[in-house]
Amino acid sequence: MTLIKSISGIRGTIGGTVGDNLTPIDAVKFASAYGTFIKETTAKKAPKVVVGRDARLSGSMIQQLVMNSLVGLGIQVIDLGLSTTPTVEIAVPLENADGGIILTASHNPKQWNALKLLNSKGEFLNGAEGKRILEIADSDAYSFAEVDDLGSIEVNNTYIDKHIQAVLDLKLVDAEIIKKAGFKVVVDAVNSTGGISLPPLLKKLGVEVVELYCEPTGHFPHNPEPLKEHLGDLAAKVVEEKADLGITVDPDVDRLAFMSEDGEMFGEEYTLVACADYVLGKTAAGASKNTVSNLSSSRALRDVTKKHGGNYTASNVGEVNVVATMKATNTVIGGEGNGGIIYPASHYGRDSLVGVGLFLTHLAEKNMKVSALKASYPQYFMSKNKITLTPELDVDLILDKMANKYAHEQVTTTDGVKVDFAENWVHLRKSNTEPIIRIYTEAKSQSEADNLAQKTINEIEKIAGI
């Protein structure tokens, strides 16, 4: 199966052989490498690390292995149990902890799990930090604590409630106007921790909630990536219940997608667009109205930002890159086109609970249907494809040739090759683990986006001689 080691953590499938899959041995190894890194970077005699997990079936096993590896290093562990990625992120600074680990494979199917690693700010590690952890793991450079210096585990099950309260306390989340709107919402939480966080938040906002797959059993009822092709049950339920909208999240609740009252997708790309439109509209004149999303995200955010007099910046793909660019440009809101909302007034991490609070306030103020809100934004359509090449081909050389071919256009080469044309764009990124080029295109119609993608595939095949 698969074990993927990267600067952001370790991800793999459960079972199988050591080093090729996410086995108990691998979980202990990388938890120990992370704990050793934490001990290197703090002056505390007994460092503290927050640990939480989504509801996937392997979660409890992996969490016990990870936590007790940290205990063996002399680290104090704050056990949040079933939690969400953004909940762990906000818990780290509130606990004055030195780091955090989230056990989740995000949108991957149930056989996957992962260790996502945070710094003392509750933010994902940067490249240099992640590289150091991989070095420690490769060399098995751990020094475990003697018996009198072992760490401890403290269970704290209050943080979902604290997270909800933090959202309610945000200046731009207006519970009263949401309550007056009388929304009825269907929530599909894919039987993970969105089911223990979103319905309680919505009820405190005065929303009538219809729960669909909200029991955190870890038995995902469908592919957990919140895409249209996986959400037929949600679409049917929204229409059947005559709900105002549907809400769905991935298993660790950092990707947020909405569904219109007619059962049609609002679109993950437009989650950030709508929230940014609301936040920018509430931002005082003279204050920063800057936004950031990654190079593979929709131009709609750029258009909405310009409408409000702000500046839009595109970052390299990856949450850590988005956050770094947001900090450098004094951004008021940013995120990723996969439904990830990063709102610095709360914290620097993708947070679906924050996104729900902002979106529902916006919708209540607009006093319009979700479908009408979507129609009010610039309409773009995306196509996502990939081309598999033979291992002996030089993928970097192919990308260089594509960049040179379009040198007369606006070309960005900081993260693969992105070519911005007047009416559309194409973004080419290579895989770090296999000879694949991923091809993302966007245009003002689906057929244009698809045609641009096919044209690009043909050009790559011609350059590669295949």
C-alpha positions as CSV (number, residue, x, y, z in Angstrom):
1,M,0.0,0.0,0.0
2,T,1.3,3.5,0.7
3,L,3.4,5.5,3.3
4,I,4.0,9.1,2.4
5,K,6.6,11.0,4.4
6,S,6.6,14.8,4.0
7,I,7.5,18.0,5.8
8,S,3.9,18.3,6.9
9,G,3.7,14.9,8.6
10,I,3.3,11.2,7.8
11,R,0.4,9.7,5.9
12,G,-0.4,6.1,5.0
13,T,-2.7,3.2,4.9
14,I,-3.2,1.0,8.0
15,G,-1.7,-2.5,8.1
16,G,0.9,-4.2,6.0
17,T,4.7,-4.0,6.4
18,V,6.8,-1.5,8.4
19,G,8.1,1.3,6.3
20,D,5.6,0.7,3.5
21,N,2.4,1.4,5.4
22,L,1.3,3.3,8.5
23,T,1.9,0.5,10.9
24,P,2.2,0.7,14.7
25,I,5.9,0.8,14.4
26,D,5.8,3.7,12.0
27,A,3.4,5.6,14.2
28,V,5.7,5.2,17.2
29,K,8.8,6.1,15.1
30,F,7.4,9.4,13.7
31,A,5.7,10.4,17.0
32,S,9.1,9.9,18.7
33,A,10.8,12.0,16.0
34,Y,8.3,14.8,16.5
35,G,8.6,14.6,20.3
36,T,12.4,14.7,20.0
37,F,12.1,17.8,17.8
38,I,9.9,19.4,20.4
39,K,12.4,18.7,23.1
40,E,15.2,20.3,20.9
41,T,13.2,23.5,20.3
42,T,11.9,24.3,23.8
43,A,13.7,25.2,27.0
44,K,11.0,23.5,29.1
45,K,12.1,20.5,31.2
46,A,8.7,18.8,30.5
47,P,7.3,20.0,27.2
48,K,3.5,19.8,26.4
49,V,1.8,18.6,23.3
50,V,-1.9,18.6,22.4
51,V,-3.2,15.5,20.6
52,G,-6.6,15.0,19.0
53,R,-8.1,12.8,16.3
54,D,-11.0,12.4,13.9
55,A,-13.4,9.5,14.1
56,R,-11.8,7.1,11.6
57,L,-11.6,3.5,12.7
58,S,-7.8,3.4,13.3
59,G,-7.9,6.6,15.3
60,S,-8.0,5.2,18.8
61,M,-5.2,2.8,18.1
62,I,-2.9,5.3,16.5
63,Q,-3.6,7.9,19.2
64,Q,-2.6,5.5,22.0
65,L,0.6,4.7,20.2
66,V,1.4,8.4,19.6
67,M,0.5,9.6,23.0
68,N,2.5,7.0,24.8
69,S,5.5,7.5,22.6
70,L,5.4,11.1,23.7
71,V,5.0,10.1,27.4
72,G,8.1,7.9,26.9
73,L,10.1,11.0,25.9
74,G,9.0,12.9,29.0
75,I,6.3,15.0,27.4
76,Q,3.0,16.0,28.9
77,V,0.1,15.1,26.6
78,I,-3.2,16.9,26.6
79,D,-5.6,14.3,25.1
80,L,-8.6,16.0,23.3
81,G,-9.9,12.6,22.1
82,L,-12.4,13.0,19.3
83,S,-11.7,16.5,17.9
84,T,-11.3,18.5,14.7
85,T,-8.2,19.9,13.1
86,P,-9.1,23.5,13.9
87,T,-10.0,22.6,17.5
88,V,-6.6,21.2,18.1
89,E,-5.0,24.3,16.4
90,I,-6.8,26.7,18.8
91,A,-6.1,24.4,21.8
92,V,-2.3,24.5,21.4
93,P,-1.8,28.2,22.3
94,L,-4.6,28.1,24.9
95,E,-2.8,25.3,26.7
96,N,0.5,27.1,26.3
97,A,1.7,23.9,24.6
98,D,4.8,23.4,22.6
99,G,3.1,21.7,19.7
100,G,0.2,19.6,18.6
101,I,-0.6,16.4,16.6
102,I,-3.8,15.8,14.7
103,L,-4.5,12.2,13.8
104,T,-6.4,12.4,10.6
105,A,-6.0,11.6,6.9
106,S,-8.4,14.5,6.0
107,H,-10.5,13.6,3.0
108,N,-8.8,10.2,2.4
109,P,-10.9,7.0,2.7
110,K,-11.1,5.0,5.9
111,Q,-8.0,2.8,5.3
112,W,-5.8,5.9,5.6
113,N,-4.6,7.8,8.7
114,A,-1.9,10.4,9.3
115,L,0.0,12.5,11.8
116,K,-0.4,16.2,11.1
117,L,2.2,18.2,13.1
118,L,1.8,21.7,14.6
119,N,4.1,24.2,16.2
120,S,3.6,26.1,19.4
121,K,1.3,28.6,17.7
122,G,-1.0,25.8,16.6
123,E,0.1,26.2,13.0
124,F,1.6,23.7,10.6
125,L,5.3,23.3,10.6
126,N,7.4,25.0,8.0
127,G,9.7,23.2,5.5
128,A,12.9,23.4,7.7
129,E,11.0,22.1,10.7
130,G,9.5,19.2,8.8
131,K,12.8,18.3,7.3
132,R,14.4,18.1,10.7
133,I,11.8,15.7,11.9
134,L,12.4,13.4,8.9
135,E,16.1,13.5,9.7
136,I,15.5,12.4,13.3
137,A,13.3,9.6,12.1
138,D,15.7,8.4,9.4
139,S,18.6,8.3,12.0
140,D,16.5,7.0,14.9
141,A,18.0,9.8,17.0
142,Y,15.7,9.5,20.0
143,S,16.6,9.6,23.7
144,F,13.8,8.4,25.9
145,A,13.1,9.5,29.5
146,E,14.1,7.5,32.5
147,V,11.3,6.2,34.7
148,D,11.2,9.2,37.1
149,D,11.0,11.6,34.1
150,L,8.2,10.0,32.1
151,G,5.5,12.3,30.8
152,S,1.8,12.1,31.6
153,I,-1.6,12.1,29.8
154,E,-4.3,14.6,30.8
155,V,-7.7,14.2,29.2
156,N,-9.5,17.4,28.3
157,N,-12.9,17.1,26.6
158,T,-13.8,20.8,26.8
159,Y,-12.3,22.1,23.6
160,I,-15.1,21.5,21.2
161,D,-17.3,23.7,23.4
162,K,-14.4,26.3,23.7
163,H,-14.1,26.3,19.9
164,I,-17.8,26.9,19.4
165,Q,-17.7,29.7,21.9
166,A,-14.7,31.3,20.2
167,V,-16.7,31.3,16.9
168,L,-19.8,32.9,18.6
169,D,-17.5,35.5,20.1
170,L,-16.2,36.7,16.7
171,K,-17.2,40.2,15.9
172,L,-18.5,39.3,12.5
173,V,-20.5,36.3,13.5
174,D,-24.0,37.6,14.4
175,A,-26.1,35.0,16.2
176,E,-29.1,37.2,16.5
177,I,-29.5,37.9,12.8
178,I,-28.9,34.2,12.0
179,K,-31.6,33.2,14.5
180,K,-34.1,35.8,13.0
181,A,-33.5,34.3,9.5
182,G,-34.9,31.0,10.7
183,F,-32.6,28.8,8.7
184,K,-33.2,25.1,8.3
185,V,-29.9,23.2,7.5
186,V,-29.0,19.6,6.7
187,V,-25.6,18.6,7.9
188,D,-23.6,15.7,6.4
189,A,-20.6,15.1,8.7
190,V,-19.6,11.8,7.1
191,N,-19.8,10.1,10.5
192,S,-16.8,11.9,11.9
193,T,-16.1,14.8,14.2
194,G,-18.1,17.3,12.2
195,G,-21.1,15.6,13.8
196,I,-20.0,16.6,17.4
197,S,-19.1,20.2,16.4
198,L,-21.3,21.6,13.7
199,P,-24.8,20.7,15.0
200,P,-24.0,22.2,18.5
201,L,-22.7,25.3,16.8
202,L,-25.7,25.6,14.5
203,K,-28.1,25.1,17.4
204,K,-26.5,27.9,19.4
205,L,-26.9,30.1,16.3
206,G,-30.7,29.4,16.4
207,V,-30.6,27.1,13.3
208,E,-32.9,24.1,12.8
209,V,-30.6,21.2,12.2
210,V,-31.3,18.0,10.3
211,E,-28.5,15.6,11.0
212,L,-27.3,13.2,8.3
213,Y,-24.3,10.9,9.1
214,C,-23.5,12.8,12.2
215,E,-22.6,9.9,14.5
216,P,-18.8,9.8,14.9
217,T,-18.5,6.1,14.2
218,G,-15.7,6.3,11.6
219,H,-17.8,4.3,9.2
220,F,-17.8,6.8,6.3
221,P,-21.1,6.3,4.4
222,H,-19.6,7.6,1.2
223,N,-16.2,8.9,-0.1
224,P,-15.3,11.5,2.5
225,E,-14.1,14.2,0.1
226,P,-16.9,16.8,0.0
227,L,-17.4,16.8,-3.8
228,K,-20.7,16.8,-5.7
229,E,-20.3,13.2,-6.9
230,H,-20.2,12.0,-3.3
231,L,-23.1,14.0,-1.9
232,G,-26.2,12.5,-3.5
233,D,-27.8,11.7,-0.2
234,L,-27.2,15.3,1.1
235,A,-28.8,16.7,-2.1
236,A,-31.8,14.5,-1.8
237,K,-32.2,15.3,1.9
238,V,-32.0,19.1,1.4
239,V,-34.8,18.9,-1.2
240,E,-36.9,16.5,0.8
241,E,-36.6,18.6,4.0
242,K,-37.2,21.9,2.0
243,A,-34.1,23.1,3.8
244,D,-32.5,26.5,3.1
245,L,-29.1,24.9,2.5
246,G,-26.9,21.9,3.1
247,I,-23.5,21.9,4.9
248,T,-20.8,19.2,4.5
249,V,-17.3,18.9,5.8
250,D,-14.4,16.4,5.5
251,P,-13.6,14.0,8.4
252,D,-11.4,16.5,10.3
253,V,-13.6,19.6,9.6
254,D,-11.1,21.9,7.8
255,R,-12.8,21.7,4.4
256,L,-16.3,23.2,4.1
257,A,-18.8,23.0,1.3
258,F,-22.4,24.3,1.0
259,M,-25.3,23.1,-1.0
260,S,-28.1,25.3,-2.3
261,E,-31.7,24.9,-1.5
262,D,-32.3,23.1,-4.8
263,G,-29.7,20.4,-4.1
264,E,-27.1,21.9,-6.3
265,M,-23.6,22.5,-5.0
266,F,-22.6,26.1,-4.1
267,G,-19.1,25.0,-5.0
268,E,-16.1,24.5,-2.7
269,E,-14.2,27.3,-4.5
270,Y,-17.0,29.7,-3.6
271,T,-17.0,28.9,0.1
272,L,-14.0,31.2,0.5
273,V,-15.4,33.7,-2.1
274,A,-18.6,34.2,-0.2
275,C,-16.9,34.5,3.2
276,A,-14.3,36.9,1.8
277,D,-17.1,39.0,0.2
278,Y,-18.8,39.3,3.6
279,V,-15.6,40.1,5.6
280,L,-14.3,42.6,3.1
281,G,-17.6,44.4,3.1
282,K,-17.4,44.8,6.8
283,T,-13.8,46.0,6.8
284,A,-13.3,49.7,7.5
285,A,-12.0,52.0,4.9
286,G,-8.2,52.4,5.3
287,A,-7.8,49.0,6.8
288,S,-6.3,46.0,5.0
289,K,-8.6,44.4,2.5
290,N,-6.1,41.9,1.2
291,T,-6.8,38.3,0.5
292,V,-4.8,35.2,-0.4
293,S,-5.5,31.8,-1.9
294,N,-3.3,29.3,-3.7
295,L,-2.3,29.2,-7.3
296,S,-4.9,26.5,-8.1
297,S,-7.8,28.4,-6.6
298,S,-10.5,30.3,-8.5
299,R,-10.1,33.8,-9.9
300,A,-13.4,34.7,-8.3
301,L,-11.7,35.6,-5.1
302,R,-9.4,38.0,-7.0
303,D,-12.5,39.6,-8.6
304,V,-14.4,40.0,-5.3
305,T,-11.3,41.4,-3.6
306,K,-10.8,44.0,-6.3
307,K,-14.5,44.9,-6.0
308,H,-13.9,45.9,-2.4
309,G,-10.7,47.8,-3.2
310,G,-8.3,45.2,-1.8
311,N,-5.3,43.4,-3.2
312,Y,-5.2,39.7,-4.0
313,T,-2.1,37.5,-3.8
314,A,-1.7,33.9,-5.0
315,S,0.5,31.6,-2.9
316,N,2.1,28.3,-3.6
317,V,-0.2,25.3,-2.9
318,G,-0.3,24.1,0.7
319,E,-1.8,25.6,3.8
320,V,1.6,26.5,5.3
321,N,2.4,28.5,2.1
322,V,-1.0,30.2,2.2
323,V,-0.5,31.2,5.9
324,A,3.0,32.5,5.2
325,T,1.8,34.7,2.4
326,M,-1.2,35.9,4.4
327,K,1.1,37.1,7.2
328,A,3.5,38.8,4.7
329,T,0.6,40.7,3.0
330,N,-1.4,41.6,6.1
331,T,-4.4,39.6,4.8
332,V,-7.8,39.9,6.4
333,I,-9.1,36.6,5.1
334,G,-7.6,33.8,3.0
335,G,-7.6,30.1,2.4
336,E,-7.8,27.5,-0.3
337,G,-10.3,26.7,-3.1
338,N,-11.0,23.3,-1.5
339,G,-13.3,25.0,1.0
340,G,-10.6,26.0,3.5
341,I,-11.3,29.3,5.3
342,I,-8.4,30.9,7.2
343,Y,-9.6,33.9,9.2
344,P,-6.8,35.5,11.2
345,A,-9.2,37.2,13.6
346,S,-9.7,33.6,14.9
347,H,-6.5,31.8,14.1
348,Y,-4.2,30.9,11.2
349,G,-5.7,27.5,10.2
350,R,-8.5,26.3,7.9
351,D,-11.7,26.2,10.1
352,S,-15.1,25.1,8.9
353,L,-16.8,26.3,12.1
354,V,-15.6,29.8,11.5
355,G,-16.6,29.5,7.9
356,V,-20.2,28.5,8.9
357,G,-20.5,31.4,11.2
358,L,-19.4,33.9,8.6
359,F,-21.4,32.4,5.8
360,L,-24.7,32.2,7.7
361,T,-24.3,35.8,8.9
362,H,-23.7,36.9,5.3
363,L,-26.6,34.9,4.0
364,A,-28.9,36.3,6.7
365,E,-27.9,39.9,6.0
366,K,-28.4,39.4,2.2
367,N,-31.8,37.9,2.9
368,M,-31.5,35.8,-0.3
369,K,-31.5,32.1,-1.3
370,V,-28.2,30.3,-1.5
371,S,-28.6,29.8,-5.2
372,A,-29.1,33.5,-5.7
373,L,-26.0,34.3,-3.6
374,K,-24.0,32.0,-5.8
375,A,-25.4,33.6,-9.0
376,S,-24.3,37.0,-7.7
377,Y,-20.6,36.1,-7.9
378,P,-18.4,35.9,-11.0
379,Q,-18.9,32.5,-12.6
380,Y,-15.9,30.3,-13.3
381,F,-15.6,26.6,-14.0
382,M,-12.7,24.3,-13.3
383,S,-11.3,21.1,-14.8
384,K,-8.9,18.9,-12.8
385,N,-6.9,16.3,-14.7
386,K,-3.6,14.4,-14.6
387,I,-1.3,12.9,-17.1
388,T,0.9,9.9,-16.2
389,L,4.3,9.8,-17.8
390,T,6.9,7.0,-18.0
391,P,9.5,7.0,-15.1
392,E,12.4,7.8,-17.4
393,L,10.9,11.1,-18.6
394,D,12.3,14.3,-17.0
395,V,9.1,16.0,-15.6
396,D,11.0,19.2,-14.7
397,L,12.3,19.5,-18.2
398,I,8.8,19.1,-19.6
399,L,7.5,21.8,-17.3
400,D,10.4,24.1,-18.3
401,K,9.5,23.7,-21.9
402,M,5.8,24.5,-21.2
403,A,6.9,27.6,-19.4
404,N,9.1,28.7,-22.3
405,K,6.3,28.0,-24.8
406,Y,4.1,30.5,-23.0
407,A,6.7,33.0,-22.0
408,H,4.8,35.8,-23.7
409,E,1.9,35.2,-21.3
410,Q,1.8,35.8,-17.5
411,V,3.8,32.8,-16.2
412,T,4.4,31.8,-12.5
413,T,7.0,29.1,-11.8
414,T,7.3,29.2,-8.0
415,D,5.0,26.1,-7.8
416,G,5.0,24.1,-11.0
417,V,4.0,26.2,-14.0
418,K,0.9,28.5,-14.0
419,V,0.0,30.4,-17.1
420,D,-2.6,33.2,-16.8
421,F,-4.3,34.0,-20.0
422,A,-6.8,36.9,-20.3
423,E,-9.9,34.8,-20.0
424,N,-8.6,31.6,-18.3
425,W,-5.6,29.9,-16.8
426,V,-3.8,26.5,-16.5
427,H,-1.7,25.3,-13.6
428,L,0.7,22.3,-14.0
429,R,2.2,20.6,-10.9
430,K,4.2,17.5,-10.7
431,S,3.7,14.8,-8.1
432,N,6.6,14.3,-5.6
433,T,6.0,10.5,-5.5
434,E,5.2,9.4,-9.0
435,P,5.7,10.6,-12.7
436,I,2.5,12.5,-12.9
437,I,1.7,16.1,-13.9
438,R,-1.5,17.4,-12.4
439,I,-3.4,19.8,-14.7
440,Y,-5.8,22.4,-13.3
441,T,-7.7,24.8,-15.6
442,E,-10.3,27.4,-15.1
443,A,-12.5,29.3,-17.6
444,K,-15.9,31.0,-17.9
445,S,-17.6,27.8,-19.1
446,Q,-17.1,24.1,-18.3
447,S,-16.5,23.3,-22.0
448,E,-13.8,26.0,-22.2
449,A,-12.1,24.7,-19.1
450,D,-12.2,21.1,-20.4
451,N,-10.9,22.1,-23.8
452,L,-8.0,24.0,-22.3
453,A,-7.1,21.0,-20.2
454,Q,-7.2,18.7,-23.3
455,K,-5.1,21.2,-25.3
456,T,-2.5,21.3,-22.5
457,I,-2.5,17.5,-22.3
458,N,-1.9,17.3,-26.1
459,E,1.0,19.8,-25.8
460,I,2.6,17.9,-22.9
461,E,2.3,14.6,-24.8
462,K,4.0,16.2,-27.9
463,I,6.9,17.5,-25.8
464,A,7.3,14.2,-24.1
465,G,7.1,12.3,-27.4
466,I,4.2,10.0,-26.3
